Amino acid sequence: MRRVRLIPVLCTLAWLLGAVTAQAQATSPPSPREPSAQPATPAVAAFETPSPASTWIDRERLTGDWGGARDTAERRGVTFQIETTGFAQDMFAGDGPDQAEGGARFDALVNVDTGKLGWWDGGGFRTHLESRFGDIPIFRAGALWPMSTGTSLPLGDPDRFVLTSIYYTHRFGAGTMLMAGRINVIDLLAGDPFFGGWGAHRFQNVAFVAPPTGVLPPTIVGAVVSTRRGAWSFTGMVFDPNDQTNEYWFDNLFQDGVNVSLSPGWSGEVGGRTTSLGGTATFSTARGTNLGEILLPPELQTGDKRGSYSVGVQASHLLAESAVLKGRGLGVYGRVAVGDGNPNPIQSMFSGGLSGHGMVAGRPRDSFGLGYFNYGFSDELAGSLQEVLPLGTEQGLEVFYKAALTGWLRLTADLQVVSPVRAERRTAVIGSLRLNVAF
């Protein structure tokens, strides 16, 4: 029996909720639940303190302040960000099953400030517990990059809880921070207005949520040092080259090599508008499959190749500032990178577009985005597979609009048009709805 179409059902639900809460949205203050759009120290993944609310519709979190316990904990240095997100996705064009699919994810971020607790100054612990559920395919229509990051990560089997971040942070003075432990790399983008968002707040395609480089796994174990001097910043990372999502014991840490990443950056103003420019170079000593010999007989293969890299540049510029959200508005963002192409399967990439926050009159909590990505994969890999699996570039366009129905309830409509890496597959058109609840 054919599955019930989920998107029309959710559209009706969204219309009803919107009718009830439209007046509250027009008069409510901007949402402080979103990460700050200002350049932030990586991996903080913190959210601003919600403002007082007069009704349950106005409050930023559905469960409120827990009878005062939550506010007391935050004053003492323990903050909670707990939310669930439901997804409905349907394919309107493309190859493969076209039925609607549903899914969900759960996120709980708990941060501890050791200074406020009275233990020691400058320290902190960051944790991120997450899970994913449902039937939305990770790979769809012949595309390599997941079109629903929120229901594709964490890696591994669904329907289980994974602690993807548990690390220690320490501030040295006003401008330097050390982070060490197990780090969910999407948490590093919590303060970015375009990238990041875990697939639950901004874009859904992984090419925008966490643009793959081929040398940075979703969950790392290592150390990050970042420092800022005026308009300039510098970040260095040392981490194990293997994904650590499902590894809680560090017996084999760095056994296969080491990855090192260096990222200088500048942020300031150009034409009176917030602007940033930075670069990232990541090098790995790990061995990888020789992509030019994948289909050769074993006796003709020369063995794995050691060492790979990815070098990229990222820039942003605020085109127009919001009248209601200081430091936010309509901005343009982009990242371009190149890789070695063997053993790194990614040879070139671009990901970027426009993002707006607080730009719609009477809707200060709403946001939207328009993005384009293009990935060029290894020429050697394409040559090896040409006769059995023709490969091309994978490129796509995504547009979303996120409407705040209440202070704690967000509904997002999303549309993607993707030309898959598998050259024989048709262009896919994917529509989805997303409902996010902050507890």
N, C-alpha and C positions, 0 to 999 in steps of 0.2 A: 504494500500500500504506500502511495506517495506521501512524503512527510508534509505536515501542515506548513504553509508558508508563514515564517515568523515575522518578516519585515512589515507586511500590512498590519498585523496584529499590534506590533510595537508602535507603529505610526499612530494608530487609533489611541493607544494608551498615552502616547506623548501629547497628542492634541488635547485630551481630557485634562492631563496634568497641567499643560500650559495654560489652558483656560482658567483653571483654578488659581494659578500662581502668578499670572501675568502682572497684576497690579503690585504684588509684593516685590517682584523683580524690578519694576520701574522705580521704586522708591527705596530699595535696599542699598546699603553701601557696597562698594566693590568687594569681591571675594578675596580674603587674605589667605585662602587655603592653597592657592597655587604657589609654586616656587617663585622666588624673585626673578625678575628679568634682568637684573643687574649682574655683571660678571661676578662669580662667586668662587670661593676656594673649592676645588673639586672634592667630591665625596661627602660634603656636609649633609646633603639631602634633608635639610631642615625646612620647616614651614613656619610662617609667621603666626603669632598668637591671635586667635580669633577675637573679634570685637564682641561686646555684649549684644545679646539679641532679646527682643521683647516677646517674641512668639516662637513656637517650634518651627514655623516656616522660615523665619529670619535667621535662625541659628546656623552656624557654619558646620556643625556636626549633629547628626540625627540624635545621638544619645546625650547631647548637651555636655555639662561639666561633671556628670556623675555625682550630683549632690554636693559639689564642691571638692570632691576628691581629686578630680582631674586637674583643676586649677591649682590646688595645693601641691600636687606632684610636679607640675610644670614650674612653679616658683622655686621648688627645691631642686630642679635640674633634670627631671625625668619627663620627657615628652612622648606622646603617642600619636601616630597617624595610622588609622585603621580604616580600610575601605574595601568594598567589593565592586566589581564591574561585570555587567552582563553584556554579551555580544550576540548579535544575530547577523549572519552573513549569507548573501545569495549571489550566485553568478548569473549574470544576464547574457553574457556572450563568452565564448571560449570553449576549449576542449575539456571534457571530463564531466562528472556529475554536476547537474545544475540545481539540485534541490537546496533549499535553505538549511543552514546548519546553525546550531546554537552553542554557546560556550560561556565560560565565566572565569574570573580570577579573583584571588584574595591577596591583599597586601597589608602587612603590619610592620611599620617602622617604629622602633623604640630607640630613643637616643638618651644617653645619660651624660650629664655635665658634672664631672667630679669636683669642680670648684664650688658650684652651688650646693652640692651635697656636703661640703665641708671636708672633703678628703684631701685633695691637692689641686692647686690651680693649673689651668691650661689643659687638663686631660678630658677625655670623653670616650664613650663606647657607643658604637653605631651597630644596629642590627636590622636586618630585613628578612622577614619570614613571608614566603609567598607560595601560592599554589595555583594550578590551572585545572579547568574542568571542561568537559564537553566534546563535541564531535567536529569542530571546524578543522579541516585538513591543514597540516603544517605546510605542505607543498600542494599547490593547486594550479591547474591549467598548464602544467609544464614549466612553471616559474621556479627559480631556485630560491629566491628570497621569500620568506613567509609574509603573507599579506595580512595576517592577524598576529602581531607580535605578542599581544596580551594573552593569547591562548596557545602560543608556541613556546614560550619560556615560562618557567625554567626548563632546561633540557632534561630528558628522561621521561619516564612514564608519568601520565597525568594522575590526578586524584590523590596527590600526596603533598605533604608540606615540606618545603625545603628552606633551610636557613642559608640564603645566598650571600648575605653580608653579616659578618661579625668581626669587627676590627676596632683597633684602638687609635685614637687621634690625640695629638699633643701639639699645642701652640707654643711657639717660642717667640715671645714678643708680639708685636702687632701684625707682622707680615709673613711669618713662616709657620708651616704646619707639616707634621709628620703623620702619616697614616700607615698602619701595618696590620696585616691579617688577611682575612678572607673577604674579598670585595666584589660586589655585584657592579660591573662596569657601567650599567645604565644608571646606577645611583650617582655616578660621577657627573651626570648630565642633568641632575635634578633642577638646577637653577637656570638651565638654558631655555629660552622662549621658543625655540624651533625644534631642535633635536631632543631626544630623551622622552620622558613621560611614560615609560613602561608599556606603551601601547594602550594606556587607559586614559590619557589626558590630552594628547595632541594627535600626531599621525599614528597610523596603524602598521604600515609597511616597515619592516625592519631596516630598509634602506634609509629611512628617516629617523626611526627611533634610536638606532645605534648602528650607523653606517659600517658594515663589515670592512675590515682591512686585510683579513687573512692571517694576521699575526696577533690579534687581541681576542682571546676567548671571552665568553659571556661572564664567567666567574673566575677571578684570578686569586692567587695567593702570592703576596709579596709586600713591597713597601713603596709608598709614594711620598715624595718630598716636594712641597710647593712653597715658593717665596715670592713676595711682591715688593717692589721698590718703586714707589710713585706709579707711573703709568705702565711700568714694565713688570712682567711676571715670568717665572720660570718653574717648570714642573719636570721632575725626573721620576721614572718608575723602573723598578726591577721586579720581575715576577716570573713564575714558572710558566713555560710555554703551553702547558696542557690545561684544558678546561677543568675546573675543580668543583663544578656544580654538585656532583654526586660523590665527592671525596672529602671525608671529614678527618681523615688521618693523613699525616704528612710524611709517611715513611719514604715515599719515592720523590719527594720534592726536589726539583732541579736535576733529577737523574737523567732526563733527556735533553738538558741544555738550559739556557737562560734567555729571557727576553729583556731588552733594555729600551726604554722610550724616553725621548727628550723633547720638551715642548716649550719654546719661548713664545711670549705673547705681548701684545700692546693693546691697551684700551684707553680711550679718551674721547675727544669730540672732533668731528669734521663737519664744518658748516653749522656748528651749533647743535649737532645731533650726536648721540652716543654711537661710537664706532669701535670695533675691535678687529684685530688682525693677529693671527698666530700661525705657527707651524708645528708639525709633529713628525718626528722620525722614529720609527720603531724597528729594531733589529733583533733577529732571533738566531741562536746558534743550533736550534733543534734540527734534526734530520726530517726530511719529508719525501714523499714519493716523487720519483722522477716522472713528471707528467708526460714527457715525450716518449716514454717506454711502457705505458700502461698496458697495451695490447701485444707487446712483443713476447715471444716465448721466453721462459725463464733463462735459458742458456744464452740469450742475446742481451739480457738486461745488465746494465752496468752497476745497478744498486741505487740506493737512496741518495738524495742530494742534501748536503748540510748547508744551512744558512739561508735566510730569506729576509726581506725588508718591505716596509711601506713608508713612503714619505709624502706628506700632504700639507696643504695650506687651507686655513679656514678663516672666513671673514664675515662680519655682520655690520649693518648700518641701519639706524632707526630713521625711517623716512619721515614719519610724523608722530609726534607724541600725543598720547591719549589725554583728553581734557580731564579725565577722572582718575587715571592711574598713573602716578608719578613714576617715570622711568620706563614706562611701557608705551605701546602704541603699535604702529604699522612699521615693520622692519623687513629688510631683505637679508637673507642668510645663504651661505654656500660653503661647500667643502669639496676640494679636488685632491686626488691622491694618485700615485703610481706605485706599483709593486714590481718585484723581479719577474713574476710570471712563471717561475719554476724554481722551487717547489710551491711558492705562493700562487694559488690559482687565479688571484685577482691581479690583473695587469694595469688597469686604470679604472677610475671611478669619478663620478660627479654626483653630488646630492645637494639640493638647495631649493630656495623659493621664497615665498612671502609668508609672514605670520602677523596676525593682528590681535591685540588684547585691548578691550575697553574702547573700541572704535565705533560701535553701533549706538546711535542715539537712543537713550532710554534703556539700554542693555549693558550696563557697565561690567557685568560679570561674564559676558559672552566672549568667545575667542574663535578664530578661524585660521585656516592655513591652506596654502596652495604650493605644492612641491613637485619637482621633477628629479628623477634619478636616471643615471646611465652607467652600467657596469660593463667593462670590457674584460673578458676572461683570457686566460693564458693561450697564446698562439700555439704553443707546443701541445697543450691539452686538446685544443680544437683540431689540430692536425692529426693527433693520435686517434681521435674518435670520429673523424670525418665520415668514414664509410659506414659506421654503425649508429652513430648518434650525432647528427649535425648540430653544432653549437653556434650561436651568434651572440650579440650583445643582449643584455637584459635591461630594458628601460621602461619607465612608467611615470604616470602622472597621478597624483592623489590630491583631493580637495576635501576639506571637512569644515563643518560648522558645529561648535559646541555651545549649546544653550543652557544657561543656568535656570532650572525650573524653580528651585529654592536655593537657600544657602548651602544645602548639603546634597542636592540632587542635580546631576548634570546629564543631559541627553545630547549625544553627538550623532550627526548624520555624516556618512563618509562614502566617497566614491573613488574607485581606483580603475585606471586603464593601464594594463600592463602587457608589454610585448615580451613573452617569455624567452629565456635563454635557449630553449629547445627550438631550433629554427623552423621545424615542421609544424609547430603549434600555432593556432590562431591567436590574435590579440584577445585578451581576456578583459571583461568589464565586470567589476565586483562592487556590489553595494552592501552597506552594512549600517546597523544602528548600534549604539553603545550607551548603556545606562550606568552611571557611576554614582555610588552612594558612599558618603563619608560618615563614619560612625564616631 
